[in-house]
Amino acid sequence: MAEKRAAIISYTLSYTPTNHTKMDPQRIIELQKHYQNTNKELWLKGPRSKMLVYPFYAMFAFSTAASLYYTGRAIAGIKDE
């Protein structure tokens, strides 16, 4: 058991990411220009940010509305039958 744990730890410590995880310096400059020249909010500047942010807004609004609705029902003493 200890040998297996040592092997896992040594693999984890010796792991180096491959070249496909490194970004091209030219692409970094292009992205920096894009982010600095856009007048949008920071969380909406990315190319796929709308696919992440707007569903989050919808789920947040729904969960807030539902909890406020049921809190109001609890305060008023209305019970489901």
N, CA, C and O of each residue as an XYZ file, in Angstrom:
324
protein
N       0.822     -1.187      0.000
C       0.000      0.000      0.000
C       0.867      1.251      0.000
O       0.600      2.200     -0.738
N       1.923      1.248      0.844
C       2.813      2.401      0.924
C       3.592      2.583     -0.377
O       3.861      3.709     -0.796
N       3.958      1.449     -1.020
C       4.691      1.537     -2.281
C       3.820      2.149     -3.370
O       4.287      2.957     -4.172
N       2.548      1.756     -3.390
C       1.624      2.296     -4.382
C       1.428      3.788     -4.165
O       1.419      4.561     -5.123
N       1.272      4.197     -2.908
C       1.098      5.603     -2.586
C       2.350      6.394     -2.982
O       2.238      7.502     -3.505
N       3.526      5.841     -2.740
C       4.779      6.502     -3.104
C       4.894      6.641     -4.622
O       5.375      7.659     -5.122
N       4.453      5.616     -5.350
C       4.496      5.676     -6.812
C       3.571      6.766     -7.333
O       3.925      7.494     -8.260
N       2.386      6.881     -6.738
C       1.439      7.913     -7.157
C       1.995      9.296     -6.861
O       1.890     10.203     -7.688
N       2.582      9.458     -5.691
C       3.141     10.755     -5.318
C       4.303     11.120     -6.234
O       4.408     12.269     -6.664
N       5.175     10.165     -6.540
C       6.317     10.469     -7.402
C       5.852     10.794     -8.814
O       6.435     11.659     -9.468
N       4.804     10.112     -9.303
C       4.263     10.427    -10.630
C       3.677     11.825    -10.631
O       3.884     12.589    -11.575
N       2.946     12.165     -9.577
C       2.325     13.481     -9.496
C       3.374     14.577     -9.460
O       3.210     15.615    -10.100
N       4.442     14.357     -8.723
C       5.489     15.367     -8.621
C       6.298     15.482     -9.900
O       6.801     16.561    -10.215
N       6.434     14.388    -10.646
C       7.243     14.427    -11.859
C       6.427     14.791    -13.094
O       6.993     14.901    -14.182
N       5.131     14.980    -12.962
C       4.275     15.269    -14.118
C       4.548     16.666    -14.641
O       4.540     17.637    -13.884
N       4.788     16.762    -15.929
C       4.924     18.074    -16.571
C       3.933     18.117    -17.719
O       3.819     17.148    -18.469
N       3.224     19.208    -17.871
C       2.241     19.280    -18.949
C       2.908     19.246    -20.316
O       4.046     19.689    -20.474
N       2.201     18.723    -21.287
C       2.753     18.628    -22.633
C       2.596     19.969    -23.338
O       1.989     20.898    -22.802
N       3.135     20.058    -24.517
C       3.151     21.321    -25.254
C       1.760     21.800    -25.649
O       1.570     23.001    -25.844
N       0.787     20.915    -25.773
C      -0.527     21.370    -26.210
C      -1.247     22.184    -25.133
O      -2.262     22.811    -25.435
N      -0.766     22.195    -23.904
C      -1.394     23.011    -22.874
C      -0.807     24.420    -22.816
O      -1.400     25.311    -22.208
N       0.344     24.628    -23.438
C       0.943     25.958    -23.451
C       0.330     26.787    -24.564
O       0.060     26.275    -25.650
N       0.109     28.077    -24.294
C      -0.473     28.943    -25.304
C       0.611     29.572    -26.160
O       1.716     29.845    -25.693
N       0.277     29.792    -27.405
C       1.167     30.480    -28.324
C       1.294     31.939    -27.880
O       0.275     32.581    -27.626
N       2.498     32.479    -27.779
C       2.654     33.871    -27.339
C       1.898     34.861    -28.221
O       1.393     35.868    -27.726
N       1.815     34.583    -29.525
C       1.082     35.485    -30.413
C      -0.409     35.483    -30.068
O      -1.057     36.529    -30.118
N      -0.947     34.332    -29.726
C      -2.363     34.250    -29.346
C      -2.613     34.989    -28.035
O      -3.668     35.601    -27.864
N      -1.669     34.939    -27.119
C      -1.807     35.661    -25.857
C      -1.908     37.158    -26.124
O      -2.715     37.848    -25.501
N      -1.095     37.659    -27.043
C      -1.142     39.083    -27.381
C      -2.474     39.430    -28.022
O      -3.048     40.476    -27.717
N      -2.982     38.566    -28.912
C      -4.289     38.812    -29.543
C      -5.404     38.842    -28.496
O      -6.271     39.715    -28.532
N      -5.377     37.897    -27.577
C      -6.397     37.873    -26.533
C      -6.305     39.098    -25.639
O      -7.329     39.649    -25.236
N      -5.093     39.529    -25.326
C      -4.920     40.714    -24.499
C      -5.498     41.941    -25.202
O      -6.172     42.752    -24.567
N      -5.248     42.087    -26.493
C      -5.818     43.203    -27.255
C      -7.339     43.138    -27.254
O      -8.010     44.160    -27.113
N      -7.882     41.927    -27.411
C      -9.336     41.755    -27.412
C      -9.942     42.177    -26.079
O     -10.922     42.921    -26.049
N      -9.369     41.712    -24.990
C      -9.906     42.020    -23.664
C      -9.756     43.500    -23.328
O     -10.620     44.060    -22.654
N      -8.692     44.141    -23.775
C      -8.472     45.546    -23.440
C      -9.284     46.492    -24.306
O      -9.588     47.602    -23.871
N      -9.647     46.086    -25.525
C     -10.365     46.973    -26.438
C     -11.866     46.783    -26.425
O     -12.568     47.481    -27.157
N     -12.385     45.877    -25.634
C     -13.818     45.628    -25.566
C     -14.401     46.413    -24.398
O     -13.809     46.466    -23.320
N     -15.559     47.022    -24.615
C     -16.199     47.824    -23.571
C     -17.167     47.010    -22.718
O     -17.860     47.575    -21.873
N     -17.226     45.718    -22.918
C     -18.123     44.869    -22.140
C     -17.564     44.659    -20.739
O     -16.400     44.952    -20.467
N     -18.424     44.141    -19.850
C     -17.955     43.763    -18.517
C     -16.953     42.613    -18.660
O     -16.991     41.867    -19.639
N     -16.066     42.476    -17.687
C     -14.993     41.487    -17.770
C     -15.535     40.079    -17.964
O     -14.976     39.307    -18.744
N     -16.629     39.725    -17.261
C     -17.151     38.362    -17.337
C     -17.888     38.095    -18.648
O     -18.248     36.948    -18.912
N     -18.126     39.114    -19.477
C     -18.776     38.915    -20.776
C     -17.813     39.106    -21.946
O     -18.249     39.060    -23.096
N     -16.537     39.314    -21.698
C     -15.579     39.588    -22.765
C     -15.137     38.348    -23.517
O     -14.731     38.450    -24.675
N     -15.203     37.198    -22.905
C     -14.717     35.977    -23.543
C     -15.587     35.545    -24.706
O     -16.741     35.960    -24.807
N     -15.042     34.713    -25.588
C     -15.806     34.295    -26.770
C     -17.003     33.401    -26.442
O     -18.009     33.455    -27.149
N     -16.927     32.594    -25.408
C     -18.041     31.708    -25.055
C     -18.647     32.065    -23.701
O     -19.311     31.236    -23.079
N     -18.424     33.274    -23.254
C     -18.868     33.643    -21.909
C     -20.387     33.721    -21.806
O     -20.944     33.435    -20.746
N     -21.068     34.105    -22.886
C     -22.528     34.202    -22.830
C     -23.170     32.838    -22.576
O     -24.216     32.753    -21.933
N     -22.546     31.777    -23.079
C     -23.087     30.431    -22.853
C     -22.984     30.030    -21.391
O     -23.737     29.168    -20.939
N     -22.074     30.629    -20.645
C     -21.908     30.310    -19.235
C     -22.654     31.287    -18.332
O     -23.275     30.879    -17.350
N     -22.593     32.565    -18.659
C     -23.115     33.592    -17.758
C     -24.640     33.640    -17.776
O     -25.255     33.684    -16.711
N     -25.262     33.633    -18.942
C     -26.709     33.790    -18.996
C     -27.473     32.616    -18.387
O     -28.466     32.858    -17.700
N     -27.075     31.364    -18.594
C     -27.748     30.286    -17.858
C     -27.562     30.409    -16.343
O     -28.467     30.078    -15.577
N     -26.382     30.888    -15.910
C     -26.176     31.106    -14.487
C     -27.135     32.170    -13.967
O     -27.728     32.000    -12.902
N     -27.294     33.274    -14.712
C     -28.244     34.313    -14.318
C     -29.652     33.737    -14.195
O     -30.364     34.034    -13.236
N     -30.050     32.921    -15.155
C     -31.398     32.346    -15.142
C     -31.592     31.427    -13.940
O     -32.614     31.508    -13.258
N     -30.623     30.556    -13.674
C     -30.751     29.648    -12.531
C     -30.728     30.415    -11.211
O     -31.445     30.059    -10.276
N     -29.914     31.457    -11.130
C     -29.851     32.264     -9.915
C     -31.176     32.988     -9.682
O     -31.672     33.025     -8.556
N     -31.754     33.566    -10.744
C     -33.028     34.274    -10.612
C     -34.144     33.313    -10.211
O     -34.969     33.637     -9.357
N     -34.169     32.128    -10.830
C     -35.208     31.156    -10.501
C     -35.088     30.677     -9.059
O     -36.087     30.611     -8.342
N     -33.891     30.348     -8.636
C     -33.724     29.835     -7.277
C     -34.014     30.919     -6.239
O     -34.561     30.621     -5.177
N     -33.661     32.159     -6.526
C     -33.971     33.253     -5.605
C     -35.473     33.480     -5.531
O     -36.026     33.638     -4.442
N     -36.138     33.499     -6.685
C     -37.586     33.711     -6.701
C     -38.319     32.578     -5.987
O     -39.257     32.834     -5.231
N     -37.914     31.352     -6.211
C     -38.577     30.218     -5.569
C     -38.400     30.255     -4.055
O     -39.352     30.005     -3.315
N     -37.187     30.566     -3.587
C     -36.980     30.600     -2.141
C     -37.724     31.775     -1.504
O     -38.236     31.643     -0.392
N     -37.791     32.910     -2.181
C     -38.570     34.034     -1.642
C     -40.065     33.718     -1.625
O     -40.768     34.093     -0.687
N     -40.544     33.037     -2.645
C     -41.956     32.650     -2.709
C     -42.321     31.749     -1.528
O     -43.308     31.990     -0.833
N     -41.522     30.719     -1.313
C     -41.830     29.789     -0.233
C     -41.551     30.391      1.143
O     -42.173     29.988      2.125
N     -40.636     31.339      1.231
C     -40.433     32.053      2.496
C     -41.664     32.883      2.820
O     -42.100     32.917      3.970
N     -42.226     33.548      1.827
C     -43.459     34.314      2.020
C     -44.617     33.425      2.435
O     -45.409     33.796      3.300
N     -44.717     32.265      1.828
C     -45.783     31.325      2.217
C     -45.594     30.843      3.655
O     -46.571     30.659      4.382
N     -44.350     30.639      4.063
C     -44.093     30.185      5.428
C     -44.420     31.287      6.431
O     -44.980     31.015      7.493
N     -44.080     32.506      6.104
C     -44.392     33.636      6.995
C     -45.889     33.820      7.121
O     -46.390     34.096      8.212
N     -46.624     33.670      5.999
C     -48.078     33.833      6.020
C     -48.785     32.635      6.638
O     -49.978     32.711      6.931
N     -48.084     31.553      6.836
C     -48.688     30.353      7.443
C     -49.461     29.499      6.471
O     -50.300     28.701      6.888
N     -49.205     29.641      5.194
C     -49.895     28.852      4.164
C     -49.170     27.517      4.040
O     -47.961     27.483      3.811
N     -49.908     26.416      4.191
C     -49.303     25.087      4.072
C     -49.853     24.377      2.852
O     -51.010     24.569      2.479
N     -49.023     23.560      2.237
C     -49.480     22.726      1.124
C     -50.359     21.616      1.670
O     -50.135     21.104      2.767
N     -51.345     21.259      0.897
C     -52.255     20.185      1.342
C     -51.855     18.848      0.819
O     -52.517     17.850      1.103
